[in-house]
Amino acid sequence: MSFDAHRCPNGHVTYPGHTVCPECGEEQTETADLSDETGEVVTWTTSTATPPGVREPNTLAIVEFEVDGEAVRALGQATTEEIETGDEVEPVHVDELREPGVGVREPESQEWDGYRFGPT
Amino acid sequence: MERVAIIGAAMTQFGQRGAWVRELLAEAGKACLDDAGVEGDDLDHLYVSNMASGEFEGMTGVPNALAHDLGAMPAYTQRIDQTSSSGGAGTYAAWQSVASGASDLTLLVGGEKMTHRTTAEATDVIASLTHPVEYKHGVTLPSFAGMTARHYLEQYDAPRETLGKVARKNHRNGVDNPHAQFRKEVDLGTILDSPVIADPLRLYDFCPITDGSAALLLCPESVAEEYTDDYSVVTGVAGATDTHVVHERDDPTTMGGVVESGEQAYEMAGVGPDDIDVAELHDMFTILEFLQMEGLGFADPGEAWEAVEEGETERDGDLPINTSGGLKSKGHPLGASGVAQVYEIHEQVIGDAGPRQVEADVGLACNVGGFGNCVTTTVLEGAR
């Protein structure tokens, strides 16, 4: 799968996409794949009390990418607990980030694969 | 527009309760009607604040169940779900019903039954409010708090210990609240050495999982004295939203819904942060007390922790915060919490808070849903 940020004609970029650009209300007409980009860790945590079907501990980070000069952030699991604010990381594809159907969310209602962040 | 008074208030014991949601709601609702000396069939409107009775115990349609149990038929009923801020949203809805003239007597009851579920299950029910791109990573509300706390401490060079002092204060305040889940002082060493839940936050940075209910009775101020001399007036109330996807906010330490709902509530009440004598803030996590203090103008950005260090938010400080013990020691039965916050401010401004009483004419309650996703702020003044 791709790791798409969404862009409106006015250059605002979001991840994930929305029905209209939250900034200006225009339709988001373009995408930018973040999967080959690197980003910087804005903040992170290691959660030791995780919901059903989620790995424990679960290290999570908010990572900032840059798309044509515009900053866009994404939340994701980290591949390692050894992570610090300011680290440069890259997306690493994972088929199943948590076990579908174990938690309350209807398994068919969303995707379960995605990208973890690992050190470059 | 009618000015709206709160003429009755009640709450159940918060904690691990044998009662189910319908029984908890009825317990607080009946106590509130008794507090004002009215009967169920006097009600025009009956509102229930509740996040997830269907998900937690397979019980839906709770407002109608409550109407029947309180003998309130044919009162109009409505359920208000705004996740953790359902109680604040219910306060807003109940105020609207009376202010608009649609109802002359409205009962609001907030409640949640949670403790029969495991912590993991309850955490997942709450985390189900997140966007699919967040949920699939196993994010929880506590993990948002961990990431935000780290960012705050790093950005403002604040010591980790300062968050522990919020927990210590709220536990100390809770000792004097007979309805609180925990009535025990906790020393700073215990707090700072407790198990890590979402690094850098530890067990004592988080509120517990709780069963409980709270209720308020509202009528036009013009007729309030027909019921009681001890009433408060809702002089300001407003709600606002921020992004659903938490990482899309420019500054993780600013909660836009707090700022916006606070500004609107202040404007409606004709007051500012300096006029507030006592506040109940949504301390689901210790870091949230800082974010709300700053969002509501009680402290400049990055400086709330200094006010805490200087003791300004203690019960004997310039601005006592969470005299009830907060969600931290009182407990957090989701739909009940916002109602219980207003209950505490009501008790404070009418001078009925017992050992928790502070000098207060004007008080504020800020109820936060999601991780700041939706927020309601209420300003109360004692009757003059």
Interface residues (C-beta under 8 A of the other chain):
Chain A: T14 Y15 P16 P22 V42 T43 W44 T45 T46 S47 T48 A49 T50 P51 P52 G53 V54 R55 N58 L60 A61 I62 R73 A74 L75 G76 Q77 T85 L97 R98 G103 V104 R105 S109 Q110 E111 W112 D113 G114
Chain B: E55 T119 A120 E121 T123 D124 V125 A127 S128 H131 P132 V133 E134 Y135 K136 H137 G138 V139 T140 P142 S143 G146 M147 T148 R150 H151 E154 P195 V196 I197 A198 D199 P200 L201 T243 V245 V246 H247 E248 P252
